[in-house]
């Protein structure tokens, strides 16, 4: 058991080391621009990535907004269960995010998704629509990359296909995106 735990920790460290600092910075700056322009940020995922999306929206919408004094316009599309189930039932599960983006999304907004596989049809369909309608697309994906890595205007690939470790890294990135606005003085100006 201890060997398994030690090996897991070593693999987790390697996954964290694969996060590209420059790309995280680029996304932080894109969020700063969106904040200044009053753009909407949509975030969504499936399973553990959906939980990470909800957590991220909470941290950006509350903590980061509190630090700046001006509110981030952020919405987790996987948090409205009745809307998601209505769309899934009446249309298709692959439409649960794209149909929400059709209601809310506007050119210049940001769509950020988290996906370990990078291939979930509902995320791919949402990104295809977002790209066609002028949204800036950002994907945090696992080592398989998937179709999202090619569709996104900006992609961070976590060099691990293990769902737990990749989702841990997603949340680490999400925390950096939020805490930068709480802790970096130059972003508060």
N, C-alpha and C positions, 0 to 999 in steps of 0.2 A: 504494500500500500504506500509506504513512504517513498519508494522509488518512483511509483506512478505519479505521486504528487510532485516530487522534485522535477520529474520530466515534464509534467504539465506546466509548471512554473517556468522552466527553461524555454519551452515552446511559446508560452505567453510573452516572455521577454523578447523573443525573436520576432513575434508578430508586431509588438509595439515598436520595435526598431525598424520595421518596414514602413512605418508611417512617414511620408515625405513632408518634411517641415515646410518647404517652399510652397507646396500645394495647400497645406492648411492655412498658411499665411495668405495666400491668394484668395481663398474662400472667405477668410475673415474680412479682408479688404472689400470683397464683393458684398458682403453683408453690411459693411459700413456704408457703402454707396447706396444700397437698397434702403437702409435706415434713413439716410439723409434725404432721399427722394420719396419716402413714404411708400415704397413698394411692398407688396405682399410677399411673404415667404411661406410656401406650402411644403410640408414634410410628410412623408408616408412610407410605410413598409409593411411587411407581413410577419406574423409570428413575433419572435424576439426583436426583430427589426422594427415592428410596429410599436412595441413597448419602448424601444429606444427613441422612436420618432415622437411619441407622446412626452417622454421625459425631456427630450430636447426642446420641444415647443414650450413646456413649462419653464425651463431654465432661461430660455431666450426671452419669452414673453413676460416673465416676472423678474428674475434676477438681473439679467442684462438691461432690461428696460428700466428697472429701479435705479441702476447705477448711472444710466445716461440721462434720466429725467424725461426723455422722449420715448414713447412706446414703440417697440418692434411690432409690426403687423405680421404675426406668425400664426399659422393654423395647421394642426395635425389632422390630415384628412382621414386617418384611421380611427378617430375618436367618436364619430357619429355613427353608432351601430345601427340605429333604425334606418338611416339613409343608406348605409352600405348594404344592409340586407334587402331593402326595397330595390335598389339597383341590381343587386345580384339575383334576386328573384324575378324581377320584371324584364331584365335584359340579359346580363351574363356577369359572372364573377370577374371576368377580365375587364369589365367596365366600371368597377367600383370607385376607381380614382379618376379616370378620364372624365366621367360624367360630372363629378364634383368640380374638376378643373374647368369644364365647359361653363359652369355657373359662375365661378369666381375668377379664373385666371385671366390676366391681361398682359399684353406685351410689356416687357420690362420686369415682370415679377420673376421670382425664383422658385423653381421646383427642385427639392432635394429629396432623394430617396436613399434608403439604406437597404442593401440586399446582399446576403452572403453568396447566393448563386449567381446573381446578376441577370437572371433569365426569367423571372416571374412574369407571366403574360400581362397581369394587371399593371405592373410597373412599367413594362416595355410600352404598352399601349398608351399609358399616361405620358410617357416621355416623348413618344412620337407626336402626340397632339401638342404637347408643350413646345417642342421644337418648331412645329409648323405654325404656331401662333405667337412666336416671339418671346417665350419665357426662357430664362437662363437655367439650364439643367445641370444639376450636380449629382453625382452618384458616388456613394461609398460602398464598394463591393469587395467581396472576398477574392481569393486567389484564382478562382475559375473565371473571373472577369464577367463572362456572359455578354449578352447583347447590350446591356446597359452601359458597359464600358465604352462601347463604340458610339452609342447614341448620345451620351452626356457631353455637354460642352466642356465639363470639367469632371474628372474622375480621380478618386483616390482608391487605389487597389491595396487592400490589406493582404500581405503575402502569406495567407493561410486559408485553407478550405474548411477548417474545423469551425463548426457553427458557433460554439461557445466562445472561442478565442476571437474569431472575426467580429462577433457581436460585442465583445468586451472592447475591442479596438474602435468599433463604431462609436460606442458611448464615450470612449476617451477622446476621440476627435470632436464629438458633439460638445463635450465639456470644454475643450479648448476653444471651440467657436463661441461659446457663451461666456466663459470666464475671462477671455481676452477683453471683453467689454467691461467686465467688472474690475479687472486688475491692471490693465495696461493704460497708463495715464494718457498717452498720445491718442488713444481711441476715444477717450472721453471728451476731447476738445471739440 
